[in-house]
Amino acid sequence: MNVKIAESWKTRLADEFEKPYFTNLVTFVKNEYANHVVYPPGKLIFNAFDKCSFDDTKVVILGQDPYHGPRQAMGLSFSVNDGVALPPSLVNIFKEIKDDLGIDMPTSGNLERWATQGVLLLNATLTVRASTAGSHQKQGWEQFTDAVIKRISDEKEGVVFMLWGKYAQDKGAVINTQKHLVLKSKHPSPMSANQGGWFGNKHFSQANVYLEKNGQKTIEW
């Protein structure tokens, strides 16, 4: 399968692309795009891997599904295109960054600037049918992204994993906590965040302290 991703990912995931489950997944996804409105646009399905190479990855932020509204999804977890209203979860992320680091909330929710600094913005499922949350779950994407997480855990050291909510934390069970920093908290969605456990988690400052301690450049959040 020929997809637009950084060469270091293409090399490491080549075997995954050849597995029977991925062949079935490709057939499913192509059929969905042919017969329904699906997000993100096809050319951006692997945007997270294109904007942040394996070699450059130093932080992983794990989401679940792409946004399923018009013009929102762009292949990066939690991120939306320029000019699109900030979704509630992203508003809460920016609020925490403001409280944690004193950085004012930006006008755009486009997180490409994080990706190009080494933040892999990875959704567990990389596609979704319009207006239908979870519609592409259990078709093979989760197996693929599990393999991605395990590859990062096994082959790299000193990566920060931000696991927000039970779903992400369960998915992160394969991460070697002896080699990496795993930060866990409630999910930033209003339903979860307002119950306590999101605000004040200080994940962004903790990530930078860890990166600096390990001789890596910090992230400009």
Residue pairs with C-beta under 8 A, 6 or more apart in sequence:
1 17
1 22
1 26
3 10
3 45
3 46
3 49
4 43
4 46
4 50
5 13
5 46
5 49
5 50
6 49
6 50
6 52
6 53
6 54
7 53
8 53
8 54
8 55
9 49
9 53
9 54
12 54
12 151
12 155
13 49
13 147
13 148
13 151
16 22
16 144
16 147
21 140
21 143
21 144
22 140
22 144
24 139
24 140
25 139
25 140
25 141
25 144
28 136
28 139
28 140
29 38
29 45
29 127
29 136
29 139
32 38
32 127
32 129
32 136
33 42
36 129
36 130
37 129
37 130
38 127
38 128
38 129
38 130
38 136
39 66
39 67
39 68
39 69
39 72
39 73
39 127
39 128
39 129
39 130
40 47
40 66
40 73
40 74
40 75
40 127
44 73
44 74
44 75
45 75
45 126
45 127
46 75
46 126
47 74
47 75
47 76
48 75
48 76
48 77
48 115
48 120
48 121
48 122
48 123
49 120
50 75
51 76
51 112
51 115
51 116
52 115
52 116
52 118
52 119
52 120
52 121
54 151
54 152
54 155
54 156
56 118
57 118
57 119
57 120
57 152
57 156
57 159
58 118
58 119
58 158
58 159
58 160
58 211
58 216
58 219
59 114
59 118
59 119
59 120
59 159
59 160
59 161
59 162
59 207
59 211
59 219
60 119
60 120
60 122
60 149
60 152
60 159
60 160
60 161
60 162
61 77
61 78
61 114
61 119
61 120
61 121
61 122
61 162
61 164
62 77
62 122
62 123
62 124
62 149
62 161
62 162
62 163
62 164
62 168
62 171
62 172
63 77
63 78
63 121
63 122
63 123
63 124
63 168
64 123
64 124
64 125
64 165
64 167
64 168
65 123
65 124
65 125
65 128
65 133
65 134
65 136
65 137
66 72
66 73
66 75
66 123
66 125
66 126
66 127
66 128
67 73
67 80
67 87
67 128
68 128
68 129
68 130
68 131
68 132
68 133
68 135
69 130
69 131
70 130
71 80
71 81
71 83
71 84
72 80
72 81
72 84
72 87
73 80
73 128
74 80
74 81
74 110
75 126
76 111
76 112
76 115
76 121
77 121
77 122
77 123
78 87
78 89
78 90
78 93
78 109
78 111
78 121
78 188
79 90
79 109
79 110
79 111
79 112
79 114
79 115
79 121
80 86
80 87
80 90
80 109
80 110
81 109
81 110
82 108
82 110
83 108
84 109
86 94
86 109
87 109
88 189
88 190
89 187
89 188
89 189
89 190
90 109
90 188
91 105
92 188
92 189
92 190
92 193
92 198
92 199
93 188
94 105
94 106
95 105
95 199
96 188
96 198
96 199
96 200
96 201
96 202
96 203
96 204
97 103
97 105
97 204
97 221
98 104
98 105
99 199
99 200
100 202
100 203
100 204
100 205
101 204
101 205
101 221
103 221
111 119
111 121
113 220
114 121
114 219
114 221
115 121
117 217
117 219
117 220
118 217
118 219
119 219
120 152
122 145
122 148
122 149
123 145
124 141
124 142
124 145
124 167
124 168
124 171
125 134
125 136
125 137
125 139
125 141
125 142
125 145
126 136
126 141
126 144
126 145
127 136
127 141
128 134
128 135
128 136
129 135
129 136
142 171
145 171
146 171
146 174
149 161
149 171
149 172
149 174
149 175
150 174
152 159
153 159
153 174
153 175
153 176
153 179
153 180
154 176
156 179
156 180
157 179
157 180
158 179
158 180
158 181
158 210
158 211
158 214
158 216
159 179
159 180
159 181
160 180
160 181
160 183
160 206
160 207
160 210
160 211
161 172
161 175
161 180
161 181
161 182
161 183
162 183
162 203
162 207
163 169
163 171
163 172
163 182
163 183
163 184
163 185
164 184
164 185
164 186
164 187
164 188
164 198
165 186
165 187
165 189
165 192
167 187
168 187
169 184
172 182
175 182
181 206
181 207
181 210
183 201
183 203
183 206
183 207
185 197
185 198
185 201
185 203
186 192
186 193
186 195
186 196
186 197
186 198
186 201
187 193
187 198
188 198
192 198
193 199
204 219
204 221
207 218
207 219
208 218
208 219
208 221
211 217
211 218
211 219
212 218
